[in-house]
Amino acid sequence: MYLDKTKKEEIFGQYGKSNSDTGSAESQIALFSYRISHLTEHLKTHRKDHTTARALTMLVGKRRALLDYLYDRDVERYRAIIKALGLRK
């Protein structure tokens, strides 16, 4: 599987407060970004996989909602996660 326990702990450790910080907006956004990049690569080779395309669209929406939430609550944390993940310039 592409996303096992060690990979999740690595993502949460890098972007969250600790390896067990699974609920913060930053760690969730980082996890969603990793999953989005994986699904995007899958769709490059399997163009007719409509189920995965729908899942990708829903995941992008969830990430956008979390980013909007973070922007409303704390602009500095929003800017930090955007810069860390390289989502925008």
C-alpha positions, 0 to 999 in steps of 0.5 A: 500500500502506498500509505502505510503507518510509517509514512503517515507518522513521517508526514505527521512528524514533519508537519504536525506538532509530533508523530501522534498529532493527527488532528491539526489542520497542518497535518491533515493538509499535508496528508491530503496533499500527499494523497492528491499527488499519488492519485494524480500520478495514478490518473496519468496512466489510468485516464478512464478511472472515473472513481479515482477522479471523483475521489481526487476531486473530493479530496481537493475540496476537503483540502481547500476547506481546511486551507480556508479554515486555517486562513480564517483562524491564523494567517501565519499558520496558513502561510507557513503550510502553503510555503512548506508544501509549495502549493502557491508562490 
